[in-house]
């Protein structure tokens, strides 16, 4: 007879309590995905460069229109709190000091991936869609392209487009903010 093993899934509140209790060391890079604590991959130099370039480009958006978050948590559900690489958020007077952003406050979410591209594409992006995040960019450093996901549904994004070096793309929320794919990829 086979026994079905059960996983012990954690809530965001329990995850935060673990951090406050010192269960994670300062150098630990983790995120909570559907109740499971996931060890995040180390950040390589190409990854870091892309994040810095996106941050610099998005800093040109006036702060009364968007707040930029870099590798900060967002709370999607009671059991999911990822730390995307870059997010553009609706302005809030407290700069999200009282609570992490919710999906309805995310204008654009960007994941930069090299070693985690399959996980980001097949696990995280469907979660972002179910959370109704309006636009997600996946910077695929291996394929040297930018995947843009729009029109979220419960079953995934209805629209996905790939952009390559030499092309430009603008966030839905900021159509006048053109971003060069070559700039992102380096």
Secondary structure, 3 states (H helix, E strand, C coil): CCCCCCCCCCCHHHHHHHHHCCCCCCCCCEEEECCEEEECCCCCHHHHHHHHHHHHHHCCCCCCCCEEEECCCEECECCEECCCCEEEECCCCCCCCCCCEEHHHEEEEEEEECCCHHHHHHHHHHHHHHCCCCEEEEEECCCCEEEEEEEEECCEEEEEEEEECCCEEECHHHCCCEEEHHHHHC
